[in-house]
Amino acid sequence: MASFTPFDIYKILPKTNCRICRLPSCLAFAAAVVSGERNLRDCPDVDPQLAKKYDNVSVGELPYEQMGWDAYEKISGEVASVDLAGRAERLGGVWRGKDLEIQCLGKSFAVNQQGKVLSQCHVIPWVTVPLLEYVLHGQGKDPIGKWVSLRELSNGKTWYPLFRRRCEQPLARLADDHPELFEDLVGLFGAAQTQSKFDSDIALILHPLPKLPVLICYWHSEDDLSSKLSLYFDQSADKNLSVESIHNLCVGLATMFEKIVQRHV
């Protein structure tokens, strides 16, 4: 079985976001093809003979570094026409005269009027692209304190199978093999331990963006039950960031956590 990523599929799509497939974008359709929820033939603009080559695809590695910078350059160009000062308070940021300062995972990031993202931390696409989308399209909705799964957000059902494989399951394996992972999250990224309504053994809240908290719940293995890790989002999350970007942001987090663990092994 050939292995393709959503970006592999996306490259051969028309990129018109016509929604004939009943999904919000061509990239969402590509993710659905990889997750098995759609067939490439469902796109009316793809040649049927070409579609045959992509039958029975399986998920591959997401090339964040390869594709992310192109997305960053595209979205950063849209910031020039935005009143950053006027959006600062609504987004939970601070206007510093020339830059909009926003906290991401406990670290300061600055967005200037040319759409460039600056930070003392390493600036990488899976952080900067969702950050800029948050700046451009976030409604500034305050969290309401009701936690839901990604699949309960708008268009979340499409992205959840891929999200489960690329984010929740890898994080669960890390938590199984490296119990100190949660202590690292608290120390490095300002995570806070909390009690959750899901009765998990461990519950941490991260803030990838000011008004986009993420609840990580972990259940230890017990008797015949295997361990489990799930991510939950405030019900307002899809008003501040698209589910597509929430997916990309969280998969990027999982990838980063894997790299941190590898450095300590």
C-alpha positions as CSV (number, residue, x, y, z in Angstrom):
1,M,0.0,0.0,0.0
2,A,1.4,3.4,-1.0
3,S,1.9,6.0,1.6
4,F,0.8,9.6,1.0
5,T,0.4,12.7,3.2
6,P,-2.5,15.2,3.0
7,F,0.0,17.6,1.3
8,D,0.7,15.0,-1.4
9,I,-3.0,14.8,-2.2
10,Y,-3.4,18.5,-1.9
11,K,-0.8,19.1,-4.6
12,I,-3.0,17.4,-7.3
13,L,-6.2,19.1,-6.2
14,P,-7.5,22.3,-8.0
15,K,-7.2,24.4,-4.8
16,T,-10.4,26.2,-5.5
17,N,-12.1,25.3,-2.3
18,C,-15.3,24.9,-4.3
19,R,-16.9,22.7,-1.5
20,I,-18.6,20.4,-4.0
21,C,-17.2,17.5,-1.9
22,R,-19.1,19.1,1.1
23,L,-15.8,19.9,2.9
24,P,-14.7,23.5,3.7
25,S,-11.4,23.4,1.7
26,C,-9.2,21.3,-0.6
27,L,-6.8,20.7,2.2
28,A,-9.6,19.3,4.4
29,F,-10.6,17.1,1.5
30,A,-7.0,15.9,1.2
31,A,-6.9,15.0,4.9
32,A,-10.2,13.1,4.5
33,V,-8.7,11.1,1.6
34,V,-5.7,10.1,3.7
35,S,-7.9,9.2,6.7
36,G,-10.1,7.0,4.5
37,E,-13.3,9.1,4.8
38,R,-13.2,10.3,1.2
39,N,-12.0,8.9,-2.1
40,L,-10.0,11.1,-4.5
41,R,-12.6,10.3,-7.1
42,D,-15.0,12.4,-5.0
43,C,-13.3,15.5,-6.4
44,P,-14.9,16.3,-9.8
45,D,-11.8,18.1,-11.0
46,V,-9.4,15.2,-10.6
47,D,-8.9,13.0,-13.7
48,P,-10.3,9.5,-12.9
49,Q,-7.2,7.8,-14.3
50,L,-5.0,9.9,-12.0
51,A,-7.3,9.1,-9.1
52,K,-6.7,5.4,-9.6
53,K,-3.0,5.8,-8.6
54,Y,-4.1,7.0,-5.2
55,D,-6.5,4.2,-4.3
56,N,-6.0,2.7,-0.8
57,V,-3.6,5.4,0.3
58,S,-2.2,5.3,3.8
59,V,-1.0,8.1,6.0
60,G,2.7,9.2,5.9
61,E,4.7,11.8,7.7
62,L,3.4,15.4,7.6
63,P,6.2,17.5,6.0
64,Y,5.8,20.6,8.2
65,E,9.2,22.1,7.4
66,Q,8.7,21.3,3.7
67,M,5.3,22.9,3.2
68,G,5.0,25.1,6.2
69,W,7.2,28.0,5.1
70,D,5.2,28.4,1.9
71,A,2.1,28.7,3.9
72,Y,3.8,31.1,6.2
73,E,4.8,33.4,3.4
74,K,1.3,33.3,1.9
75,I,-0.5,34.2,5.1
76,S,2.0,36.7,6.4
77,G,1.3,38.8,3.3
78,E,-2.3,39.2,4.4
79,V,-1.3,40.9,7.7
80,A,-0.3,44.2,6.1
81,S,-3.9,45.2,5.7
82,V,-4.9,44.4,9.3
83,D,-5.1,46.8,12.2
84,L,-3.0,44.9,14.6
85,A,-3.3,47.6,17.3
86,G,-7.1,47.4,17.2
87,R,-7.1,43.6,17.5
88,A,-4.5,43.3,20.3
89,E,-6.9,43.4,23.3
90,R,-9.5,41.2,21.6
91,L,-7.0,38.5,20.9
92,G,-5.4,38.6,24.4
93,G,-2.3,40.3,23.1
94,V,-0.5,43.5,23.8
95,W,0.3,46.3,21.3
96,R,3.9,47.4,21.8
97,G,3.9,50.4,19.4
98,K,5.1,48.5,16.3
99,D,4.4,44.9,17.2
100,L,1.6,42.8,18.5
101,E,2.9,40.7,21.3
102,I,1.2,37.3,21.9
103,Q,2.0,34.6,24.4
104,C,2.4,31.1,22.9
105,L,3.1,28.2,25.3
106,G,4.4,30.7,27.8
107,K,6.8,32.3,25.4
108,S,6.5,35.8,23.8
109,F,6.0,36.1,20.0
110,A,5.8,39.4,18.2
111,V,3.9,40.0,14.9
112,N,4.9,43.1,13.0
113,Q,2.8,45.0,10.4
114,Q,4.6,43.1,7.6
115,G,3.4,39.8,9.0
116,K,6.8,38.6,10.2
117,V,6.9,36.7,13.5
118,L,9.8,37.3,15.8
119,S,10.7,35.6,19.0
120,Q,13.7,34.7,21.2
121,C,12.5,31.1,20.7
122,H,13.0,29.1,17.5
123,V,10.4,30.3,15.0
124,I,8.9,27.4,13.2
125,P,6.0,27.1,10.7
126,W,3.6,24.9,12.8
127,V,3.6,27.7,15.4
128,T,3.7,30.8,13.2
129,V,1.0,29.8,10.6
130,P,-1.7,29.1,13.3
131,L,-0.6,32.2,15.1
132,L,-1.1,34.4,12.1
133,E,-4.4,32.8,11.3
134,Y,-5.4,33.5,14.9
135,V,-4.4,37.2,14.4
136,L,-6.2,37.4,11.0
137,H,-9.4,35.5,11.7
138,G,-9.7,34.9,15.5
139,Q,-13.0,36.3,16.9
140,G,-11.5,36.8,20.3
141,K,-14.1,34.6,22.0
142,D,-13.3,34.0,25.7
143,P,-13.2,30.4,26.7
144,I,-16.5,29.3,28.3
145,G,-15.0,26.4,30.3
146,K,-16.8,23.6,28.5
147,W,-14.3,21.0,27.2
148,V,-15.0,19.0,24.0
149,S,-13.1,16.6,21.7
150,L,-11.8,17.9,18.4
151,R,-14.6,15.9,16.6
152,E,-17.2,18.0,18.4
153,L,-15.9,21.3,16.8
154,S,-17.0,22.6,13.4
155,N,-15.5,20.2,10.7
156,G,-13.8,18.3,13.5
157,K,-15.2,14.9,12.4
158,T,-13.3,15.2,9.2
159,W,-10.0,15.9,10.9
160,Y,-10.3,13.7,13.9
161,P,-9.1,10.3,12.5
162,L,-5.9,11.9,11.3
163,F,-5.6,13.9,14.5
164,R,-6.0,10.7,16.6
165,R,-3.2,9.0,14.7
166,R,-0.8,11.9,14.4
167,C,-1.3,13.6,17.7
168,E,-3.1,11.7,20.5
169,Q,-1.7,8.3,19.9
170,P,2.0,9.4,19.6
171,L,1.5,11.5,22.8
172,A,0.0,8.4,24.6
173,R,3.1,6.4,23.6
174,L,5.4,9.1,24.9
175,A,3.5,9.3,28.2
176,D,3.7,5.5,28.6
177,D,7.4,5.3,28.0
178,H,8.4,8.6,29.6
179,P,6.3,9.5,32.6
180,E,8.5,12.6,33.2
181,L,7.0,14.1,30.0
182,F,4.2,15.8,32.0
183,E,6.7,17.4,34.3
184,D,8.6,18.7,31.3
185,L,5.4,20.2,29.9
186,V,4.8,22.0,33.2
187,G,8.4,23.3,33.4
188,L,9.1,24.2,29.8
189,F,5.7,25.4,28.5
190,G,3.9,26.7,31.5
191,A,1.4,23.9,31.6
192,A,-0.8,23.8,34.7
193,Q,-2.1,20.7,36.5
194,T,-5.8,20.7,37.0
195,Q,-8.8,18.5,37.8
196,S,-10.9,17.5,34.9
197,K,-14.4,16.3,34.5
198,F,-13.1,13.2,32.7
199,D,-11.6,11.6,35.8
200,S,-8.2,11.2,34.3
201,D,-5.2,10.2,36.3
202,I,-3.3,13.3,35.0
203,A,-4.8,16.5,33.6
204,L,-2.8,19.4,32.3
205,I,-3.8,22.7,30.6
206,L,-1.6,24.2,27.9
207,H,-2.1,27.6,26.3
208,P,-0.7,27.4,22.7
209,L,-2.5,30.8,22.1
210,P,-4.1,33.2,24.6
211,K,-7.7,32.2,24.0
212,L,-7.1,28.6,22.9
213,P,-6.4,26.4,25.9
214,V,-5.8,22.7,25.4
215,L,-6.6,20.1,28.1
216,I,-4.4,17.0,28.0
217,C,-5.9,14.0,29.9
218,Y,-4.0,10.8,30.5
219,W,-5.3,7.5,32.0
220,H,-2.8,4.9,33.2
221,S,-3.1,1.3,32.1
222,E,-5.1,-0.7,34.6
223,D,-5.9,-4.5,34.6
224,D,-6.9,-5.3,31.0
225,L,-7.4,-1.7,30.0
226,S,-4.6,0.0,28.1
227,S,-3.5,3.5,28.8
228,K,-5.2,6.4,26.9
229,L,-4.4,10.0,26.2
230,S,-6.9,12.5,24.8
231,L,-6.9,16.2,24.0
232,Y,-9.8,18.5,24.7
233,F,-10.6,22.0,23.6
234,D,-12.8,24.8,24.8
235,Q,-16.1,24.8,22.9
236,S,-15.2,28.3,21.7
237,A,-12.0,27.1,20.0
238,D,-13.3,27.0,16.5
239,K,-14.3,30.6,16.8
240,N,-10.7,31.6,17.3
241,L,-8.9,29.2,15.0
242,S,-10.0,26.8,12.3
243,V,-10.0,23.1,13.1
244,E,-7.5,22.6,10.3
245,S,-5.0,24.9,12.1
246,I,-5.9,23.4,15.5
247,H,-5.0,20.0,14.0
248,N,-1.7,21.3,12.5
249,L,-0.8,23.1,15.7
250,C,-1.3,20.1,18.0
251,V,0.4,17.6,15.6
252,G,3.3,20.1,15.6
253,L,3.3,20.0,19.4
254,A,3.4,16.2,19.4
255,T,6.3,16.2,17.0
256,M,8.2,18.8,19.2
257,F,7.5,16.7,22.4
258,E,8.9,13.6,20.6
259,K,12.1,15.5,19.7
260,I,12.5,16.8,23.3
261,V,12.2,13.2,24.6
262,Q,14.7,12.0,22.1
263,R,17.3,14.5,23.3
264,H,16.9,13.2,26.8
265,V,17.1,9.5,26.0
